[in-house]
Amino acid sequence: RFSDGSGTGVVVKTRAETKKPSMYKVLMLNDDYTPMEFVVHVLERFFRKSREEATRIMMHIHRRGVGLCGVYTYEVAETKVTQVMDFARQQQHPLQCTLERD
Ligand code: TYC
């Protein structure tokens, strides 16, 4: 904050410069064993997708090998990856999930 030097006593506010956080893509990989329905469930539960959107993403991964689940700040993205990997392992599915700088 500073006076504008006009003698009017007007105070001009300067915006503090803020940096946008780096964003990270959470990607899911295809495999031959994880059931399609399990992948749809993961997308609904951890990435808050509708059944329709989850099914679209799952089929994209199934056909293309990899697909985007969402874009988040580092801490959120890392948490999603851990949650998905832990859940898949519990159910003994080989589903792989990874994080990539956007
Ligand atoms: N390819 C799997 C199947 O045919 C389905 C699948 C889709 C697995 C997406 C993983 O990330 C995945 N059962």
Residues whose N, C-alpha, C, O or C-beta is under 5 A from the ligand:
A	BS01	TYC	M28 L29 N30 D31 D32 Y33 T34 P35 M36 V39 M58 I61 H62
